[in-house]
């Protein structure tokens, strides 16, 4: 099969096209002919070796890639409810393996897209993130209908799933924030925000409005300012650190005085401990995407341009998602 290896930790140049044996599914597993593989920040972090000293993290050589769309190639023993040739989208249980023409995944992570009129490039770009956003909002932030939501980094790959899912859950108001340079792009987005503001002008850009839930995939100074944007009993949900600033600090007494809650959500930590929640979230996500509520910009590149994709991710020049085709 075609694949892209991380040959060693380092810059995007360490990504190398290779030919590998086709993997075969074991019991409870599904082999997928990959048509589209999404590129995410987690792929960049793994390639850089940011988490290399943590137990269970991938070590070179490995194939990056968390999310793929494609068709079922073969079924392992004990797999039911899927058929060869069926269109599916899946997460990788290890967070790796997606940049290839064949991926083997545990059935628990595979969801059929048959019956939904969703382009496979959009499916891989939107459905897994929408499923994670659904879990983050319902199970971690405990969102209720009628609440207001602010999403930082509003056009980013993961962030772009939150406004549609929040709408589906009955949000009364959904506002996004972006860097100054992104305001022009934000003006043309199809994502269901009420408005998108300049993050450099927070909190003034919000005219004193506060939020029940703030979604922060950015970190750094944006995260520090977020406590001032929460209504009493509000929740700050940390879902990433795109700024690359790992030094942010939150003051405990401000949480106590405002009755605020700060929580973290990452798929790698949450899903293994709550695997039974994944399929209902994925089914909800399929409906949200099919209804047009999660529709990020998608840029499709050939697998051979994985280096270019990672260079663009690192330069923060991506609005929406990049998807690779083997």
N, C-alpha and C positions, 0 to 999 in steps of 0.2 A: 504494500500500500504506500501511497504518497504520505509524507509526514514532514513536520518541521520539528527539529530537535533543539533544545537548549543545550549546547555543547559544554558550556561552563557558565558560571555566574558572571554577569557583566552588562555591557551596553547592548543595544539591539543587534549589533553585528554578530553576537554569539548565536543568533538564530540561524539554523542551517537546514536546507532541504535535504531529505534522506529518503531512501526506500527501506521499508521494514516489512517483516512478514505480516500477513493478515491475521489479526487476533480472532480467536474463536470463543464463543460464549460458554461459560461454565454453568452449573446449576443456578437457576434463578436469574440468569443474565440474558441480555439482549444485545446482539450485534447489529450495528446500524451503519448503512451506507450513508456517509455524511454528504449532504449537499451544501450546508452552510455552517460555519463555526464562528461564534461571536468572539470579539477581542475585548477583554476587560482589564481594569486596573489590577485585578488580582493576578492576571497573567504577567503583567509588568513587574509586580512585586516579587513573584516567584522567580522570574528571569534575573532580576537584580540580586536575588539572594537575601532579600530583606528579612525573611523569616527562616533562613537556612539553619539556624541553631535551635529552632523549636522542633520538638519531637514530632515525627510523622510528616514533616514538610518535604517536598520533592527535592531530590539531589540530582545533578547532571550525571549522565544525559537523560533528559525526559522530554516528553511531548507536552507543551502547554495547552490550555484550552478547557474551559469549564462548561460551556453551553454549546450544544449542536442541534441542528435540525437535519432530518433525512428520512430514509425509509428503512423498515425492518429488513435486515439481511438474513438473520438466522436467530432461532430461539434456543436457549439452553433448557435443560431438563427442568420440568416443574413450572415453566412460564405459561400462563394462561391469559386470555383476554386480548392478545395481540396476534397479528397474522403477518407472514412474510409479505413485504411490499407495502405495508401500512405506513402512512405518514406519521411521524412522531417528532417530538422535541424532548430534549433531556438535559439534565445536569449530570456532570461527572461526579461520582462519589468521592474521588480523590482530588478534584479540582484540576485534573490534567487529562491529556489524551485527545482533546478536541481538534487540534490542528492536524488532522489526518483524514484520509479518505474512508477509514473505518474506525468506529469507536465501539467498545464493549462497555455497557453500563448495567448496573443492577436494575431489575425491573421496577423497583420502588421509585426510581428517579425518572422513569419514562412515562410520558403522557401522550396519548394519541391526539392528533389534530384532525383526524377524519371527521367530516361533518361540519367543519368550520372553514369558511372561505378566507383563509389567512395565508398570504404569501409566505413561503418558508424563510425567506430572509427576514421578514418582519416577525415571524414566529420566534426565531432564535434570538432576535434583538429585543423582543418585548415580553414574551410569555414567561420565561424564567424570572426576569426582574419583577414582573407584575405579581407573580406568585410570592416572591420574597417580600415585596411591598405589602401584599395582603397579610402575610404573617406578621410583619413588623407592626403594622397598624392595628391589627385585631388582637394579636396575642401578646405583644410587648407594650405598645402604647395604649392599648385598650380604648381605642377610638369609639365614640358613640355618634350616632346621627345627630346633626345639628352643630357639631363642633367645627372650629376653624383651624386651618392648617397652613403653615408657611414652609416652603421647600427651598432650601439653599441650593446653589449650583443647579438651577431649575432645568437646564437643558441637558445635563449629563446623563450618561447611560442608565444608571440606577435611579437617579433622581427623577428622570422623566416618566418613570412608572407610577410615582406617588400621586400626582394630581388626578389621574383617571381612576385609580383604585379608591382614593379618598372620595371622589364624586360618587362612585358606585356604592360606597358605604354611607352616603348621605351627608357629606360635608356641607356646611353652610357657606363657606368661603375658602378658596384656595388661592394663595398668593405665592409667587416664586421670586427668588432673588438671583441675580447674575452679576458677574463682573462688568464694569463699565463697557469694556470692549465687546461684550456679547449683547448689548441692548438692541442693536440693529437686527441681529438674528432673532432675538426673542420676539420682536414685533411681528414676525411672520410665522411663529410656531403654531402647530395644530394641536398642541397640548392644551387641555381644558383648564387653564388658569384664569382667574378673574382679572389679574393684572400681574406684571412682572416688573420688579423694581431693581434699582442699582444697589448692590450689596455695599458699596463704598459709602452710600448715603443713609445707611441704617443707623439709628431708628427713624430719622427725620422723614424718610421716604414713605413711611407707613402712617403718617399723620396721627400718631398716638394710638393706633390700633394694636391690640395684643392678640395672642393666639393661644389656643388650647394645646396645640401640638406644633413643635418645630422639628423638621427633618433636616439633619445636617450631615451630608456626605463630604463636607469641605474641610472642617477642622480649622485650627489656627485662630486668627483674629475673629473670623466669622463665628466660630463656636463660642468664643468668650463673650461676644456681644449678644448671643442668643438668649441668655438668661433674662436680659432686659426686655425681651420681646414676648415673654410668656405671661399669660394671664394667671391669676391665682389658681393654684392646683394644676398648672400647666406641666407638660411633659416635653423634655428635650430628648430626641431620639438620635443617637449618633450611629450613622450607618456607613461611614467611610472616612478617609483622610486624604482627599485629593490634593490638598495644599502641600502635603509632604512635611508639615510642621508637626513634630511629635512631642513638642514641649508644652502644649496647652495645659492650663490648670483651671479648675473650677473651684470656686470658693464655697465650702460646705455651709457656712452660715447663711449665705444667700438662698440656698436650697431650703434650709429650715425656715427662714423668715417668710419666704414666699410660698411655702407648701409645695415646692416644685419637686419634680422627679427627673432624674437623668438616667437613661438606659442606653445600652449598646445593643446593636443587632448585627451579626454577621452570619451568613449562610453556613459557613464552615463550622461555627460553634453551635448554632441553633438546630440545624436539620438533623444531625446524628442523634441528638437527644429527644427529638420530637418527630421522628420519621413518619408517624401515623398522620401528622397534620399536613404533609406535603401534597398528597394527591387532592384533597379538598381545596387547598389553596391554588393548585395548578388548574383545577376545573373552574374555579372562580376567575382566575386570570385569563383563561381562554375566552370566557364570556366578555370580560372587560375589553380585551384586545379586539374581539370580533365586533363589539359595539363601537369601535373607533375611538375609545377613550384613552388608549395607550398607543401612541403612534409617533415614536421618535424618528428623527431623520436617520436613515440607514445608508451607509456608503459601502458598497460591495467591491472587494478587491480579490484578485486571485491569491491562492495560498502562497505562491512564490513571492508575494510582496508583503510577507509577514514582517520583515524588517521595517519597511515603510510604515506599516500600521503601528508598530511599537514606537517608532520615532514620532509619529503624530500624537500618540497617546502621551508621551513624555513632554511634548511641547505644548500640551493642553490646547491643541488646535482642532479638537473633535467636538462637534455639536451632535449629540445623539450617539450612534454606535457605528463601529466598523465591523463588517462581517466578511469572513474569508470563504472562498469557494475552492475546493480541491480540484 
